[in-house]
Amino acid sequence: MLDPADPAAVQRAVQRALNRALQPGELLVLGRTHEGRAFRPSDWAERLAGVMSRFRPPGAGHAEDHLCYSPLCMPTLVDGVRAVVVSRELADVEPMAYQFVLRFARDNNLETVEACMLDLDDPAARSHSAERAGGRRVA
């Protein structure tokens, strides 16, 4: 099971789901509460990303914008858990939309993981990451 307190495990799971690593400045909102229950409805990630689909980086227009998700808020499945990857760039494009996503995660008690720029192969970085998490979730 995916443990947000283990950054290396999260990176591996995201790598498998997205075929890329979670990038610095990205937030992963997991469809699981802090108590470990699955968040309902089961299509929450697609609904949230659908609402955010109109917020795009400048120049990232698409002929069929109404039919595709924004690259700033993408739904995915991470180790069997529905999730949304949110870019901090969304805050630059539309601060209220970014705050909406953060409040959504907080109000629904969802687990979140924030990407950082630590080298997870460095033992000092791992201990810093564990201290930073301190059993808390970032939201």
Backbone as ProteinMPNN parsed JSONL, in Angstrom:
{"seq_chain_A": "MLDPADPAAVQRAVQRALNRALQPGELLVLGRTHEGRAFRPSDWAERLAGVMSRFRPPGAGHAEDHLCYSPLCMPTLVDGVRAVVVSRELADVEPMAYQFVLRFARDNNLETVEACMLDLDDPAARSHSAERAGGRRVA", "coords_chain_A": {"N_chain_A": [[0.85, -1.188, 0.0], [0.47, 2.249, -0.714], [2.456, 4.571, 0.95], [2.402, 7.756, 2.04], [4.316, 8.859, 3.709], [6.692, 7.801, 2.975], [8.818, 8.934, 0.865], [10.396, 7.87, -1.248], [9.042, 5.548, -2.009], [6.657, 6.663, -2.873], [7.591, 8.158, -5.064], [8.433, 6.047, -6.737], [5.97, 4.761, -7.211], [4.537, 6.807, -8.477], [6.156, 7.139, -10.688], [5.687, 4.711, -12.005], [2.953, 5.062, -12.559], [2.737, 7.467, -14.059], [4.764, 7.36, -15.877], [6.882, 8.993, -15.414], [8.74, 10.95, -13.042], [7.46, 12.474, -10.027], [7.441, 15.891, -10.165], [9.437, 18.645, -8.885], [7.527, 21.098, -7.272], [5.106, 19.994, -7.771], [2.056, 18.592, -6.593], [0.66, 15.775, -5.134], [-2.46, 14.555, -4.813], [-4.031, 12.215, -3.021], [-6.598, 9.767, -3.278], [-7.479, 8.931, -0.731], [-8.346, 8.932, 2.651], [-6.898, 10.351, 5.661], [-7.377, 8.465, 7.548], [-7.28, 6.167, 6.166], [-9.372, 5.318, 4.56], [-11.014, 4.806, 1.424], [-11.672, 7.491, -0.767], [-14.785, 8.758, -1.754], [-16.978, 9.984, -4.316], [-16.053, 7.296, -6.57], [-15.061, 8.344, -8.928], [-13.902, 10.782, -8.324], [-11.418, 12.01, -8.868], [-11.325, 12.388, -11.644], [-13.504, 14.097, -11.883], [-12.658, 16.36, -10.387], [-10.342, 17.087, -11.855], [-11.612, 17.609, -14.253], [-13.093, 19.916, -13.664], [-10.976, 21.655, -13.333], [-9.957, 21.761, -15.874], [-10.112, 23.935, -17.612], [-8.139, 25.701, -16.893], [-5.086, 26.537, -17.957], [-1.583, 26.561, -18.903], [-0.183, 29.604, -20.25], [-0.473, 29.832, -23.748], [-0.877, 27.153, -24.115], [-2.971, 26.169, -25.564], [-5.558, 24.119, -26.979], [-7.142, 22.47, -29.61], [-9.448, 21.167, -28.927], [-10.257, 21.936, -26.25], [-12.302, 21.513, -24.398], [-12.447, 18.808, -24.22], [-10.263, 17.677, -23.009], [-7.98, 17.201, -20.242], [-6.389, 19.691, -18.19], [-2.882, 20.29, -18.37], [-1.986, 21.009, -15.93], [-3.402, 19.871, -13.91], [-3.932, 16.749, -13.451], [-5.682, 13.675, -13.561], [-4.935, 10.442, -12.169], [-3.911, 7.039, -11.538], [-2.465, 5.684, -8.805], [-0.702, 3.118, -7.618], [-3.125, 1.677, -7.371], [-4.702, 3.556, -6.125], [-6.834, 6.229, -6.603], [-5.843, 9.402, -7.82], [-4.71, 12.836, -8.051], [-2.524, 14.829, -9.858], [-1.183, 17.867, -9.233], [0.053, 20.867, -10.479], [2.166, 23.477, -9.254], [2.202, 25.582, -10.904], [-0.377, 26.091, -11.573], [-1.227, 27.849, -9.632], [-0.061, 30.194, -10.509], [-1.369, 30.623, -12.91], [-4.1, 30.664, -12.176], [-4.777, 31.626, -9.176], [-6.973, 31.245, -7.395], [-8.107, 28.847, -8.253], [-6.071, 27.025, -7.69], [-5.993, 27.273, -4.891], [-8.533, 26.296, -4.386], [-8.234, 23.557, -4.991], [-6.367, 22.823, -2.992], [-7.894, 23.376, -0.673], [-9.987, 21.604, -1.12], [-8.692, 19.129, -0.824], [-7.865, 19.372, 1.868], [-10.335, 19.835, 3.257], [-11.646, 17.455, 2.758], [-10.07, 15.702, 4.043], [-7.953, 14.403, 2.743], [-5.06, 12.494, 1.869], [-1.968, 13.944, 1.032], [0.905, 14.52, -1.012], [3.826, 16.264, -1.381], [6.055, 17.173, -3.902], [9.575, 17.41, -3.699], [12.925, 18.78, -3.823], [14.876, 17.059, -2.911], [17.626, 14.777, -2.799], [16.946, 11.56, -2.863], [18.609, 9.41, -2.61], [20.58, 10.159, -0.948], [21.556, 9.712, 2.345], [21.387, 11.741, 4.319], [19.533, 13.458, 3.205], [17.287, 11.819, 3.209], [16.807, 11.554, 5.968], [16.263, 14.212, 6.58], [13.959, 14.569, 5.071], [12.212, 12.803, 6.375], [12.108, 14.021, 8.89], [10.936, 16.399, 8.148], [8.44, 15.578, 7.25], [7.381, 14.466, 9.602], [5.229, 12.884, 10.404], [3.109, 14.305, 9.542], [0.834, 15.353, 7.018], [1.148, 17.106, 3.977], [-0.802, 19.821, 3.141]], "CA_chain_A": [[0.0, 0.0, 0.0], [1.227, 3.485, -0.844], [2.633, 5.299, 2.21], [2.886, 9.1, 1.734], [5.459, 9.207, 4.553], [7.871, 7.212, 2.353], [8.953, 9.646, -0.409], [10.955, 7.022, -2.303], [7.964, 4.666, -2.464], [5.727, 7.503, -3.632], [8.223, 8.453, -6.362], [8.382, 4.835, -7.565], [4.577, 4.537, -7.61], [4.198, 7.839, -9.456], [6.934, 6.803, -11.896], [4.95, 3.652, -12.703], [1.654, 5.557, -13.009], [2.844, 8.558, -15.031], [5.959, 7.156, -16.694], [7.81, 10.074, -15.081], [8.776, 11.221, -11.609], [6.762, 13.659, -9.531], [8.378, 16.992, -10.35], [9.389, 19.711, -7.874], [6.433, 22.013, -7.53], [3.865, 19.259, -8.004], [1.389, 18.061, -5.422], [-0.123, 14.579, -5.42], [-3.6, 14.413, -3.914], [-4.442, 10.818, -3.067], [-8.004, 9.521, -2.977], [-7.565, 8.148, 0.507], [-8.341, 9.823, 3.808], [-5.822, 10.094, 6.623], [-7.756, 7.258, 8.3], [-7.053, 5.027, 5.285], [-10.569, 4.97, 3.791], [-11.059, 5.291, 0.044], [-12.538, 8.652, -0.931], [-15.898, 8.541, -2.671], [-17.249, 8.926, -5.281], [-14.855, 6.69, -7.142], [-14.547, 9.153, -10.051], [-13.62, 12.119, -7.805], [-10.218, 12.578, -9.5], [-11.714, 12.846, -12.975], [-14.39, 15.254, -11.695], [-11.841, 17.5, -9.98], [-9.521, 17.481, -13.003], [-12.519, 18.176, -15.245], [-13.383, 21.295, -13.262], [-9.747, 22.426, -13.514], [-9.474, 21.619, -17.252], [-10.041, 25.214, -18.347], [-6.968, 26.472, -16.464], [-3.929, 26.021, -18.689], [-0.481, 27.52, -19.039], [-0.312, 30.467, -21.438], [-0.014, 29.235, -24.995], [-1.099, 25.703, -24.14], [-4.302, 25.939, -26.105], [-5.786, 22.848, -27.642], [-8.313, 22.647, -30.458], [-10.617, 20.592, -28.259], [-10.022, 22.151, -24.825], [-13.387, 20.97, -23.581], [-12.365, 17.354, -24.207], [-9.029, 17.165, -22.409], [-7.592, 17.765, -18.955], [-5.295, 20.649, -18.173], [-1.623, 19.667, -17.946], [-1.693, 21.481, -14.575], [-4.201, 19.096, -12.957], [-4.187, 15.508, -14.18], [-6.044, 12.509, -12.758], [-4.133, 9.253, -12.425], [-4.089, 5.932, -10.605], [-1.149, 5.415, -8.221], [-0.793, 1.887, -6.823], [-4.519, 1.342, -7.131], [-5.384, 4.662, -5.447], [-7.092, 7.365, -7.481], [-5.064, 10.556, -7.392], [-4.601, 13.965, -8.97], [-1.245, 15.531, -9.818], [-1.449, 19.297, -9.42], [1.26, 21.672, -10.615], [2.116, 24.8, -8.62], [1.984, 26.558, -11.972], [-1.795, 26.429, -11.537], [-1.34, 29.042, -8.78], [0.306, 31.347, -11.33], [-2.405, 30.801, -13.925], [-5.33, 31.053, -11.482], [-4.564, 31.361, -7.748], [-8.169, 30.739, -6.72], [-8.275, 27.443, -8.636], [-5.084, 26.266, -6.912], [-6.477, 27.254, -3.51], [-9.688, 25.404, -4.364], [-7.737, 22.177, -4.921], [-5.795, 22.631, -1.661], [-8.994, 23.309, 0.298], [-10.701, 20.36, -1.385], [-7.92, 18.058, -0.173], [-7.913, 19.573, 3.323], [-11.701, 19.675, 3.746], [-12.031, 16.05, 2.646], [-9.104, 14.936, 4.825], [-7.229, 13.533, 1.817], [-3.604, 12.461, 1.978], [-1.277, 14.654, -0.046], [2.354, 14.402, -1.045], [4.406, 17.377, -2.128], [7.373, 16.865, -4.449], [10.633, 18.315, -3.251], [14.133, 18.645, -4.628], [15.883, 16.306, -2.161], [18.189, 13.585, -3.406], [16.505, 10.485, -1.983], [19.681, 8.444, -2.427], [21.459, 10.714, 0.069], [21.0, 9.409, 3.673], [21.069, 12.981, 5.025], [18.299, 13.97, 2.624], [16.191, 10.972, 3.681], [16.484, 11.882, 7.354], [15.644, 15.536, 6.542], [12.613, 14.381, 4.559], [11.43, 12.183, 7.435], [11.868, 15.035, 9.916], [10.021, 17.39, 7.581], [7.105, 14.986, 7.246], [7.001, 14.43, 11.009], [3.934, 12.263, 10.579], [2.071, 15.195, 9.023], [0.63, 15.385, 5.575], [1.183, 18.474, 3.471], [-2.057, 20.178, 2.442]], "C_chain_A": [[0.885, 1.237, 0.0], [1.25, 4.244, 0.477], [3.205, 6.671, 1.902], [4.08, 9.527, 2.587], [6.762, 8.641, 3.994], [8.053, 7.833, 0.964], [9.484, 8.776, -1.542], [9.878, 6.096, -2.868], [6.946, 5.447, -3.295], [6.308, 7.795, -5.004], [8.164, 7.232, -7.276], [6.965, 4.586, -8.078], [4.148, 5.551, -8.672], [4.921, 7.566, -10.767], [6.197, 5.729, -12.699], [3.647, 4.189, -13.302], [1.774, 6.554, -14.157], [3.954, 8.368, -16.056], [6.928, 8.329, -16.553], [7.751, 10.281, -13.576], [7.885, 12.416, -11.278], [7.777, 14.79, -9.527], [8.311, 17.976, -9.19], [8.304, 20.718, -8.25], [5.124, 21.314, -7.849], [3.361, 18.687, -6.683], [0.566, 16.868, -5.867], [-1.218, 14.5, -4.37], [-4.115, 12.993, -4.084], [-5.907, 10.682, -2.667], [-8.181, 8.608, -1.795], [-7.495, 9.134, 1.669], [-7.177, 9.466, 4.722], [-6.123, 8.866, 7.476], [-7.616, 6.008, 7.446], [-8.26, 4.599, 4.472], [-10.471, 5.548, 2.383], [-12.04, 6.452, -0.039], [-13.581, 8.342, -1.996], [-16.446, 9.868, -3.135], [-15.972, 8.441, -5.962], [-14.273, 7.489, -8.306], [-14.201, 10.579, -9.617], [-12.455, 12.78, -8.533], [-10.554, 13.131, -10.887], [-12.622, 14.072, -12.881], [-13.584, 16.501, -11.343], [-10.998, 18.009, -11.149], [-10.384, 18.084, -14.105], [-12.862, 19.628, -14.939], [-12.175, 22.188, -13.528], [-9.274, 22.459, -14.964], [-9.362, 22.938, -18.006], [-8.829, 26.049, -17.977], [-5.714, 25.83, -17.032], [-2.811, 27.043, -18.693], [-0.698, 28.385, -20.275], [0.265, 29.768, -22.672], [-0.222, 27.74, -25.096], [-2.502, 25.381, -24.624], [-4.369, 24.614, -26.85], [-7.073, 23.015, -28.427], [-9.588, 22.153, -29.781], [-10.452, 20.7, -26.748], [-11.088, 21.524, -23.941], [-13.33, 19.448, -23.471], [-11.105, 16.802, -23.545], [-8.719, 17.893, -21.106], [-6.481, 18.799, -19.139], [-4.015, 19.92, -17.788], [-1.252, 20.071, -16.518], [-2.449, 20.707, -13.506], [-4.678, 17.832, -13.659], [-4.587, 14.376, -13.244], [-5.158, 11.328, -13.125], [-4.499, 8.191, -11.402], [-2.698, 5.559, -10.111], [-1.278, 4.237, -7.263], [-2.225, 1.561, -6.421], [-5.32, 2.424, -6.423], [-5.598, 5.787, -6.459], [-6.379, 8.58, -6.921], [-5.134, 11.64, -8.459], [-3.229, 14.58, -8.766], [-1.522, 16.986, -10.172], [-0.123, 20.044, -9.462], [1.083, 22.996, -9.887], [1.924, 25.903, -9.656], [0.511, 26.96, -12.055], [-2.02, 27.685, -10.693], [-0.976, 30.307, -9.548], [-0.784, 31.67, -12.35], [-3.7, 31.303, -13.291], [-5.211, 30.681, -10.004], [-5.787, 30.781, -7.037], [-8.422, 29.271, -7.05], [-7.312, 26.569, -7.835], [-5.525, 26.169, -5.453], [-7.696, 26.351, -3.371], [-9.239, 23.953, -4.221], [-7.157, 21.894, -3.537], [-6.883, 22.512, -0.602], [-9.795, 22.025, 0.131], [-10.006, 19.198, -0.673], [-8.023, 18.169, 1.349], [-9.311, 19.283, 3.874], [-12.174, 18.228, 3.706], [-11.037, 15.116, 3.321], [-8.298, 13.96, 3.958], [-5.729, 13.613, 2.052], [-3.01, 13.185, 0.773], [0.221, 14.444, 0.105], [2.869, 15.534, -1.907], [5.784, 16.967, -2.611], [8.373, 17.878, -3.924], [11.875, 18.028, -4.083], [15.233, 17.902, -3.887], [16.372, 15.114, -2.966], [17.874, 12.426, -2.472], [17.554, 9.398, -1.793], [20.664, 8.895, -1.359], [20.851, 10.451, 1.452], [20.624, 10.662, 4.455], [19.755, 13.563, 4.504], [17.108, 13.145, 3.102], [15.812, 11.324, 5.111], [15.817, 13.255, 7.416], [14.191, 15.415, 6.092], [11.708, 13.78, 5.627], [11.126, 13.186, 8.536], [10.826, 16.036, 9.433], [8.604, 16.853, 7.598], [6.564, 14.916, 8.665], [5.627, 13.836, 11.243], [2.791, 13.137, 10.071], [1.973, 15.041, 7.524], [0.616, 16.841, 5.15], [-0.127, 18.752, 2.759], [-2.302, 21.654, 2.592]], "O_chain_A": [[1.932, 1.259, 0.647], [0.202, 4.528, 1.056], [4.376, 6.772, 1.537], [4.787, 10.466, 2.221], [7.835, 8.973, 4.497], [7.505, 7.322, -0.013], [9.058, 8.933, -2.687], [9.816, 5.887, -4.079], [6.439, 4.947, -4.299], [5.603, 7.693, -6.008], [7.876, 7.366, -8.465], [6.778, 4.241, -9.245], [3.48, 5.199, -9.645], [4.347, 7.746, -11.841], [6.095, 5.823, -13.922], [3.275, 3.821, -14.416], [1.006, 6.496, -15.117], [4.061, 9.145, -17.004], [7.7, 8.618, -17.467], [6.812, 9.834, -12.918], [7.597, 13.253, -12.134], [8.855, 14.658, -8.947], [7.258, 18.134, -8.572], [8.191, 21.129, -9.405], [4.133, 21.972, -8.166], [4.137, 18.348, -5.788], [-0.148, 16.941, -6.867], [-0.936, 14.391, -3.177], [-4.578, 12.615, -5.16], [-6.389, 11.415, -1.803], [-8.933, 7.635, -1.844], [-6.681, 10.057, 1.665], [-6.554, 8.415, 4.574], [-5.21, 8.288, 8.066], [-7.812, 4.899, 7.942], [-8.185, 3.601, 3.755], [-9.92, 6.629, 2.175], [-13.118, 6.402, 0.553], [-13.273, 7.73, -3.019], [-16.377, 10.832, -2.372], [-14.941, 9.113, -5.925], [-13.099, 7.322, -8.634], [-14.202, 11.491, -10.444], [-12.494, 13.983, -8.792], [-10.111, 14.221, -11.251], [-12.523, 14.983, -13.704], [-13.794, 17.567, -11.921], [-10.942, 19.212, -11.405], [-9.934, 18.98, -14.819], [-12.914, 20.466, -15.838], [-12.332, 23.348, -13.907], [-8.281, 23.122, -15.262], [-8.582, 23.037, -18.954], [-8.515, 27.014, -18.674], [-5.33, 24.727, -16.642], [-3.045, 28.238, -18.512], [-1.326, 27.948, -21.239], [1.352, 29.192, -22.628], [0.213, 27.119, -26.066], [-3.136, 24.438, -24.151], [-3.354, 24.073, -27.289], [-8.008, 23.65, -27.941], [-10.676, 22.668, -30.039], [-10.498, 19.693, -26.04], [-10.787, 21.056, -22.843], [-14.09, 18.859, -22.703], [-10.901, 15.588, -23.523], [-9.132, 19.033, -20.893], [-5.739, 18.771, -20.121], [-4.057, 19.014, -16.955], [-0.3, 19.531, -15.954], [-2.171, 20.867, -12.317], [-5.688, 17.836, -14.364], [-3.913, 14.135, -12.242], [-4.686, 11.226, -14.257], [-5.307, 8.431, -10.506], [-1.844, 5.163, -10.904], [-1.902, 4.359, -6.209], [-2.497, 1.214, -5.272], [-6.504, 2.228, -6.147], [-4.649, 6.241, -7.097], [-6.313, 8.772, -5.707], [-5.55, 11.407, -9.593], [-2.816, 14.826, -7.632], [-2.023, 17.299, -11.252], [0.723, 19.872, -8.584], [-0.004, 23.576, -9.892], [1.533, 27.021, -9.321], [0.187, 28.04, -12.55], [-2.898, 28.491, -10.999], [-1.52, 31.376, -9.272], [-1.082, 32.835, -12.616], [-4.324, 32.24, -13.79], [-5.51, 29.55, -9.623], [-5.648, 29.919, -6.169], [-8.909, 28.527, -6.199], [-7.69, 25.499, -7.357], [-5.439, 25.1, -4.848], [-7.87, 25.707, -2.337], [-9.799, 23.204, -3.42], [-7.424, 20.838, -2.963], [-6.809, 21.646, 0.27], [-10.231, 21.426, 1.114], [-10.651, 18.388, -0.007], [-8.243, 17.17, 2.034], [-9.446, 18.558, 4.859], [-13.003, 17.818, 4.519], [-11.136, 13.895, 3.196], [-8.0, 12.842, 4.377], [-5.198, 14.67, 2.391], [-3.491, 13.052, -0.352], [0.731, 14.221, 1.204], [2.403, 15.737, -3.028], [6.597, 16.472, -1.83], [8.052, 19.051, -3.731], [11.873, 17.144, -4.939], [16.41, 18.087, -4.194], [15.612, 14.516, -3.728], [18.471, 12.317, -1.401], [17.412, 8.551, -0.911], [21.493, 8.105, -0.908], [19.743, 10.914, 1.722], [19.634, 10.649, 5.187], [18.959, 14.097, 5.276], [16.041, 13.696, 3.373], [14.627, 11.387, 5.439], [14.903, 13.456, 8.215], [13.303, 16.063, 6.646], [10.56, 14.198, 5.772], [10.015, 13.207, 9.065], [9.954, 16.466, 10.188], [7.665, 17.581, 7.922], [5.41, 15.27, 8.906], [4.929, 14.236, 12.176], [1.627, 12.748, 10.163], [2.929, 14.644, 6.858], [0.128, 17.706, 5.878], [-0.522, 17.999, 1.869], [-3.298, 22.17, 2.085]]}, "name": "protein", "num_of_chains": 1, "seq": "MLDPADPAAVQRAVQRALNRALQPGELLVLGRTHEGRAFRPSDWAERLAGVMSRFRPPGAGHAEDHLCYSPLCMPTLVDGVRAVVVSRELADVEPMAYQFVLRFARDNNLETVEACMLDLDDPAARSHSAERAGGRRVA"}
